[in-house]
Amino acid sequence: MSQDPLGPGEQSWEALLRSMLGEQGAQEAIAAMRAAGIDPSAMAQAAGLPSGGAELSVMLNQIQQMMASGEDGPLNWTLARNVSAQLVAQQGDPTVSAAHAGEVTTALQTAELWLDAATDMAPPVGQRHAWSRADWVEHTLPTWRRLMEPVAASMVAAMQQVIADQHDMLASHPLAGQLGDPAALLNKLGGAVMGMQMGHTVGTLAGEVFGTTDTGLPLAPAGTMALLPHNVAAFSEGLDVPEAEVRLFLAVREAAHARLFAHAPWLGPRLLGAVEAYAAEIAIDTDAIEEAVRDLDIGDPEALRSALAGGVFAVSHTEAQRAALQRLETMLALVEGWVEEVTAAAVAPHLPDAVALREMMRRRRAAGGPAESTFASLVGLELRPRRLREAATLWAEVARQRGTTARDDLWSHPDLMPTAADLDKPANFVAARDEAAAHEDEVDAALAELFRAAAADEAAAAADADADDGDDSDGDESDDSDEGEDPHGGNGKRAPER
């Protein structure tokens, strides 16, 4: 019997490779690993997996599933869904019990009652849910797909250009014969890497979010309201606030977001469109990709995903990106500022720790978390409302000076919304709008006077023209009379003189 090239105690790895790749393929893979100085535990560690035959089986199965999935797009969404599900399972995802579901339903129903006193916006038509982390992943993935495919397209194109230089090495890779045509592997590798990266991001977010709008973006279908009871409970631990109070506060925030997006149907598409516009022009740092993949095993998407996690997006922004980024940051701040103000007004009579909870949420949004950092490295974009305090001040001033109805009416059309310049001096927003409206009234009055004068001039000119036409008509009749009948009974021609 031939000597085990993996070394004593690691026959299970050789048996696993033989079962996966066949006798010849296993021997080639083992020889290649040994020649490269790689042992099974190091290979597992490089792939982000603990040492062991079962873990290697998972990795090889994922690669084979990737090649057999038939997905040729820039982002392998089957892989993204699987990775996020695995990460959620690793983090722990307790089943949502009937008791938890009842607590969430009661909290959301109570939130609706409290919000009725704080805003004229009607509650949306939709369902209220208590979701597990896996539920959140499944319901938000369609929106993530819309947001991420422009990013993935740019990323994969750049990565394929860099990796194309390694085509000869790819063709001779020990796994190439088992995984199919080298060109096909090259095309699918980029989509797999982005799929794994997206899966890690969404799976991590699932462990942190409270509902459907924590990022400020409407990730769930319109009208949907949901809380993740286990995330709410985990967040409440260590706080000097009862869990029931925290749940109610977060339920009011969730319901306020839902009312806003239902009242302003243009808002959700506008926010998602700003992210898409930004992502479509992302510049890829090909030097960073080349550095990341230079010494990596091209058959190991997980190792490549880890290497690219540090970010490969260019720091510089195009003019279009800067404009999209400013629109996005302004809109996120306005959304979060409105939700914060309405939530504060709704919970103030009911929750003793309302002020503390409000400030706690501000700090949480400002600091971000691991998932927001991952998303920033993935698309080069931080979903943080940087001007939240200014936006909250602006909405508070509008409500104080004009009332909540006038405040909420500003969401009826995008042209009425405050701008980034308005956030520079939020306390002066109402006075500035009144001054602008007064100026517009003056301009309108002046234009109306000009139009009135022009209409009067046109009417006078038309009257003069009619008068001239009347004079010409009289002259013609007199001329015709000369050619009419002779007053003495003739035919109108003068008789010859005798």
ZILIN-V790329 format. One record per residue. N is the residue number from 1. SS is DSSP state (H for helix, E for strand, - for the rest). Layout:
BEGIN
n-><N/N>
ss-><SS/SS>
END
This chain:
BEGIN
n-><1/2/3/4/5/6/7/8/9/10/11/12/13/14/15/16/17/18/19/20/21/22/23/24/25/26/27/28/29/30/31/32/33/34/35/36/37/38/39/40/41/42/43/44/45/46/47/48/49/50/51/52/53/54/55/56/57/58/59/60/61/62/63/64/65/66/67/68/69/70/71/72/73/74/75/76/77/78/79/80/81/82/83/84/85/86/87/88/89/90/91/92/93/94/95/96/97/98/99/100/101/102/103/104/105/106/107/108/109/110/111/112/113/114/115/116/117/118/119/120/121/122/123/124/125/126/127/128/129/130/131/132/133/134/135/136/137/138/139/140/141/142/143/144/145/146/147/148/149/150/151/152/153/154/155/156/157/158/159/160/161/162/163/164/165/166/167/168/169/170/171/172/173/174/175/176/177/178/179/180/181/182/183/184/185/186/187/188/189/190/191/192/193/194/195/196/197/198/199/200/201/202/203/204/205/206/207/208/209/210/211/212/213/214/215/216/217/218/219/220/221/222/223/224/225/226/227/228/229/230/231/232/233/234/235/236/237/238/239/240/241/242/243/244/245/246/247/248/249/250/251/252/253/254/255/256/257/258/259/260/261/262/263/264/265/266/267/268/269/270/271/272/273/274/275/276/277/278/279/280/281/282/283/284/285/286/287/288/289/290/291/292/293/294/295/296/297/298/299/300/301/302/303/304/305/306/307/308/309/310/311/312/313/314/315/316/317/318/319/320/321/322/323/324/325/326/327/328/329/330/331/332/333/334/335/336/337/338/339/340/341/342/343/344/345/346/347/348/349/350/351/352/353/354/355/356/357/358/359/360/361/362/363/364/365/366/367/368/369/370/371/372/373/374/375/376/377/378/379/380/381/382/383/384/385/386/387/388/389/390/391/392/393/394/395/396/397/398/399/400/401/402/403/404/405/406/407/408/409/410/411/412/413/414/415/416/417/418/419/420/421/422/423/424/425/426/427/428/429/430/431/432/433/434/435/436/437/438/439/440/441/442/443/444/445/446/447/448/449/450/451/452/453/454/455/456/457/458/459/460/461/462/463/464/465/466/467/468/469/470/471/472/473/474/475/476/477/478/479/480/481/482/483/484/485/486/487/488/489/490/491/492/493/494/495/496/497/498>
ss-><-/-/-/-/-/-/-/-/-/-/H/H/H/H/H/H/H/H/H/H/H/H/H/H/H/H/H/H/H/H/H/H/H/H/H/-/-/-/-/H/H/H/H/H/H/H/-/-/-/-/-/-/H/H/H/H/H/H/H/H/H/H/H/H/H/H/H/H/-/-/-/-/-/-/-/-/H/H/H/H/H/H/H/H/H/H/H/H/H/H/H/-/-/-/-/-/-/H/H/H/H/H/H/H/H/H/H/H/H/H/H/H/H/H/H/H/-/-/-/-/-/-/-/-/-/-/-/E/E/E/-/-/H/H/H/H/H/H/H/H/H/H/H/H/H/H/H/H/H/H/H/H/H/H/H/H/H/H/H/H/H/H/H/H/H/H/H/H/H/H/H/-/-/-/-/H/H/H/H/-/-/H/H/H/H/H/H/H/H/H/H/H/H/H/H/H/H/H/H/H/H/H/H/H/H/H/-/-/-/-/-/-/-/-/-/-/-/-/-/-/-/-/-/-/E/E/E/-/H/H/H/H/H/H/H/H/-/-/-/-/-/-/H/H/H/H/H/H/H/H/H/H/H/H/H/H/H/H/H/H/H/H/H/-/H/H/H/H/H/H/H/H/H/H/H/H/H/H/H/H/-/-/-/E/-/H/H/H/H/H/H/H/H/-/-/-/-/-/-/-/H/H/H/H/H/H/H/H/-/-/-/-/E/-/-/-/-/-/H/H/H/H/H/H/H/H/H/H/H/H/H/H/H/H/H/H/H/H/H/H/H/H/H/H/H/H/H/-/-/-/-/-/-/H/H/H/H/H/H/H/H/H/H/H/H/H/H/-/-/H/H/H/H/H/H/H/H/H/H/-/-/-/-/-/-/-/-/H/H/H/H/H/H/H/H/H/H/H/H/H/H/H/-/H/H/H/H/H/H/H/H/H/-/H/H/H/-/-/-/H/H/H/H/H/-/H/H/H/H/H/H/H/H/H/H/H/H/H/H/H/H/H/H/H/H/H/H/H/H/H/H/H/H/H/H/H/H/H/H/H/H/H/H/H/H/H/H/H/H/H/H/H/H/H/H/H/H/H/H/H/H/H/-/-/-/-/-/-/-/-/-/-/-/-/-/-/-/->
END
